[in-house]
Amino acid sequence: MGADSACVVVPVFNEAAVLGDVLRRLGSHFEHVICVDDGSSDDSRDIALAAGATVLRHPVNLGQGAALQTGFDYVLRHTSFGHVVTFDADGQHDPADAAAMLDSARRLGVDVVLGSRVAGATSGQTSTRRLLLRGGVVFTRWATGLPVSDTHNGLRVLNRDAVAAMQLRQRGMAHASELLGRIADRRLSWQEFPVSISYTAYSRGKGQHSIEAVNVLFDLMSLRLRSTS
């Protein structure tokens, strides 16, 4: 593994229904996959091991932000991968998009490439979800100063320096905006990349509900106030 090598970090929480297919599709584009089993009570861990992934495990559910940070820490301490791809386990991302984003990161030499469904395409998205994401973009632009077109998109590519800069404190879904805040604070170079998101009945069921969006906003406001105090 050298500076040009890459791995995929996949946070996993009770994804046995789709995880095998997600890892199979990832395997056609990436050799190294790290699954962080965030306290699953189903067969997710066994499925990931059977697919050849490296599996890290939280004994209890801590949240997607904590799972990503566990993956980042493992990469920095135990590997020499030059890039990390973050990828959701619910099947809504396209591994071909992830591979194209990695190629773009290498070609342009930017620290972070962010997937944007706004610049790309979505299918199966509900109107409620669309409104929540628009509100999230407005808040994220205000909180970070980054002119992003999308937020809470789990498909990203970070080089090793960017991974080291993360140190996520938000364990839950608010980590996505916190990650963008780290990009702004550390003045990391970044670009957006058009990607496709496919919302299935399964992924919609796993997604954030309205009350969870309120909780995300509360977490972010608290983080913003602490950072300016």
C-alpha positions as CSV (number, residue, x, y, z in Angstrom):
1,M,0.0,0.0,0.0
2,G,1.4,3.4,-1.0
3,A,0.3,6.9,-1.5
4,D,-1.9,5.9,-4.5
5,S,-3.7,3.1,-2.6
6,A,-7.2,3.5,-1.3
7,C,-9.8,1.8,1.0
8,V,-13.5,2.1,1.5
9,V,-14.9,2.7,5.0
10,V,-18.5,1.4,5.4
11,P,-20.4,2.1,8.6
12,V,-22.8,-0.8,9.3
13,F,-25.7,-1.1,11.6
14,N,-28.1,-4.0,11.0
15,E,-27.7,-4.0,7.3
16,A,-27.8,-7.8,6.8
17,A,-30.6,-7.6,4.2
18,V,-28.5,-5.7,1.7
19,L,-24.9,-5.7,2.9
20,G,-23.8,-8.7,0.9
21,D,-24.9,-7.1,-2.4
22,V,-23.4,-3.8,-1.4
23,L,-20.0,-5.4,-0.7
24,R,-20.2,-7.5,-3.8
25,R,-20.7,-4.4,-6.0
26,L,-18.0,-2.5,-4.1
27,G,-15.6,-5.4,-4.6
28,S,-15.7,-5.0,-8.4
29,H,-14.1,-1.5,-8.0
30,F,-12.1,-1.7,-4.7
31,E,-9.8,-4.2,-3.3
32,H,-9.8,-3.0,0.3
33,V,-13.0,-2.5,2.3
34,I,-13.3,-1.8,6.0
35,C,-16.7,-2.4,7.6
36,V,-17.3,-0.8,11.0
37,D,-20.1,-2.8,12.6
38,D,-21.7,-0.3,14.9
39,G,-23.3,-2.7,17.4
40,S,-25.4,-4.7,15.0
41,S,-27.8,-7.4,16.4
42,D,-28.2,-9.2,13.0
43,D,-25.7,-11.1,10.8
44,S,-24.0,-8.0,9.4
45,R,-20.6,-8.9,10.9
46,D,-20.6,-12.4,9.5
47,I,-21.7,-11.2,6.1
48,A,-18.9,-8.6,5.9
49,L,-16.3,-11.2,7.0
50,A,-17.6,-13.7,4.3
51,A,-17.3,-10.9,1.7
52,G,-13.6,-10.5,2.6
53,A,-13.9,-7.1,4.4
54,T,-11.9,-6.1,7.4
55,V,-14.4,-5.8,10.2
56,L,-14.1,-3.5,13.2
57,R,-16.8,-3.8,15.8
58,H,-18.5,-1.5,18.4
59,P,-20.0,-3.6,21.2
60,V,-23.0,-1.2,21.3
61,N,-24.5,1.2,18.8
62,L,-22.7,4.6,18.9
63,G,-23.9,6.2,15.7
64,Q,-22.6,6.7,12.2
65,G,-20.2,9.5,13.1
66,A,-18.5,7.3,15.7
67,A,-18.3,4.4,13.2
68,L,-16.6,6.6,10.6
69,Q,-14.1,8.0,13.2
70,T,-13.3,4.4,14.2
71,G,-12.6,3.6,10.6
72,F,-10.5,6.7,10.2
73,D,-8.5,5.9,13.3
74,Y,-7.8,2.4,12.1
75,V,-6.6,3.6,8.7
76,L,-4.2,6.1,10.2
77,R,-2.8,3.8,12.9
78,H,-2.7,0.5,11.0
79,T,-2.4,1.2,7.3
80,S,-0.7,3.4,4.8
81,F,-3.7,4.0,2.5
82,G,-3.4,7.4,0.6
83,H,-7.2,7.8,0.2
84,V,-10.3,6.8,2.1
85,V,-13.7,6.5,0.5
86,T,-16.8,6.7,2.8
87,F,-19.7,4.7,1.6
88,D,-23.2,4.0,3.1
89,A,-24.2,0.4,3.7
90,D,-27.9,0.7,2.7
91,G,-27.4,0.4,-1.1
92,Q,-28.2,3.9,-2.2
93,H,-24.7,4.7,-3.6
94,D,-23.2,3.6,-6.8
95,P,-19.7,2.1,-6.5
96,A,-18.9,3.4,-10.0
97,D,-19.4,6.9,-8.7
98,A,-17.0,6.2,-5.8
99,A,-14.4,5.0,-8.2
100,A,-14.8,8.1,-10.5
101,M,-14.5,10.4,-7.4
102,L,-11.3,8.7,-6.4
103,D,-9.9,9.1,-9.9
104,S,-10.8,12.8,-9.7
105,A,-9.2,13.2,-6.3
106,R,-6.0,11.7,-7.6
107,R,-6.0,13.7,-10.8
108,L,-6.8,17.1,-9.3
109,G,-4.8,16.6,-6.1
110,V,-7.6,18.0,-3.9
111,D,-7.9,16.9,-0.2
112,V,-11.6,16.0,-0.3
113,V,-14.2,15.1,-3.0
114,L,-17.8,15.4,-1.9
115,G,-20.6,13.5,-3.7
116,S,-23.5,15.8,-4.8
117,R,-26.9,14.3,-5.7
118,V,-28.0,17.9,-6.6
119,A,-25.3,18.0,-9.3
120,G,-26.1,14.4,-10.3
121,A,-29.4,12.6,-10.0
122,T,-31.8,11.0,-7.5
123,S,-34.5,8.4,-7.9
124,G,-37.2,7.5,-5.3
125,Q,-36.6,10.6,-3.2
126,T,-39.7,11.8,-1.2
127,S,-40.7,15.4,-1.1
128,T,-40.2,15.5,2.6
129,R,-36.7,14.3,2.3
130,R,-36.0,16.8,-0.4
131,L,-37.2,19.7,1.8
132,L,-35.1,18.5,4.7
133,L,-32.0,18.3,2.6
134,R,-32.6,21.8,1.2
135,G,-32.8,23.1,4.8
136,G,-29.7,21.2,5.7
137,V,-27.8,22.8,2.8
138,V,-28.9,26.3,3.9
139,F,-27.8,25.6,7.5
140,T,-24.5,24.0,6.5
141,R,-23.6,26.9,4.2
142,W,-24.3,29.3,7.2
143,A,-22.4,27.2,9.7
144,T,-19.3,26.4,7.6
145,G,-19.1,29.1,4.9
146,L,-18.7,26.4,2.3
147,P,-20.9,26.9,-0.9
148,V,-21.9,23.2,-1.0
149,S,-24.9,22.1,-3.1
150,D,-25.5,18.9,-1.0
151,T,-25.1,17.8,2.6
152,H,-25.5,14.5,4.5
153,N,-24.3,12.6,1.5
154,G,-22.3,9.7,2.8
155,L,-20.2,9.3,-0.4
156,R,-16.9,11.1,-0.1
157,V,-13.2,10.7,-0.9
158,L,-10.6,12.0,1.6
159,N,-6.8,11.9,1.2
160,R,-4.8,10.9,4.3
161,D,-4.2,14.5,5.4
162,A,-7.9,15.1,5.4
163,V,-8.6,11.9,7.3
164,A,-6.2,13.0,10.0
165,A,-7.9,16.4,10.2
166,M,-11.4,15.0,10.9
167,Q,-11.5,14.0,14.6
168,L,-15.3,13.8,14.6
169,R,-17.0,14.5,17.9
170,Q,-20.6,14.2,16.7
171,R,-21.4,10.5,17.0
172,G,-24.8,10.6,15.2
173,M,-25.9,12.0,11.8
174,A,-24.7,15.5,12.7
175,H,-21.2,14.3,11.9
176,A,-21.9,15.0,8.2
177,S,-22.1,18.8,8.7
178,E,-19.3,18.6,11.3
179,L,-17.1,17.0,8.6
180,L,-17.7,19.9,6.3
181,G,-16.9,22.3,9.2
182,R,-13.5,20.5,9.5
183,I,-12.9,21.1,5.8
184,A,-13.5,24.8,6.3
185,D,-11.6,25.2,9.6
186,R,-8.5,23.4,8.3
187,R,-8.8,25.1,4.9
188,L,-8.7,21.8,3.0
189,S,-9.1,21.9,-0.7
190,W,-12.3,20.3,-2.0
191,Q,-14.6,19.8,-4.9
192,E,-18.1,18.4,-5.5
193,F,-18.7,15.6,-7.9
194,P,-22.1,14.6,-9.4
195,V,-23.3,11.3,-8.2
196,S,-26.6,9.3,-8.4
197,I,-28.6,8.3,-5.3
198,S,-31.2,5.6,-5.5
199,Y,-33.7,5.6,-2.7
200,T,-35.3,2.2,-2.3
201,A,-38.1,1.3,0.2
202,Y,-35.3,-0.2,2.3
203,S,-33.0,2.8,2.3
204,R,-35.9,5.2,2.9
205,G,-36.8,3.1,5.9
206,K,-33.3,3.3,7.2
207,G,-33.0,7.1,6.6
208,Q,-33.6,10.0,9.0
209,H,-37.2,10.8,10.0
210,S,-38.3,14.4,10.7
211,I,-37.7,14.2,14.5
212,E,-34.2,12.9,13.8
213,A,-33.6,15.9,11.6
214,V,-34.5,18.2,14.5
215,N,-32.1,16.3,16.7
216,V,-29.4,16.8,14.1
217,L,-30.1,20.5,14.1
218,F,-29.9,20.7,17.9
219,D,-26.5,18.8,17.9
220,L,-25.1,21.2,15.2
221,M,-26.3,24.3,17.0
222,S,-24.7,23.1,20.2
223,L,-21.5,22.3,18.4
224,R,-21.5,25.8,16.7
225,L,-22.1,27.5,20.0
226,R,-19.2,25.6,21.7
227,S,-16.8,26.4,18.9
228,T,-17.5,30.1,19.1
229,S,-17.5,30.4,22.9
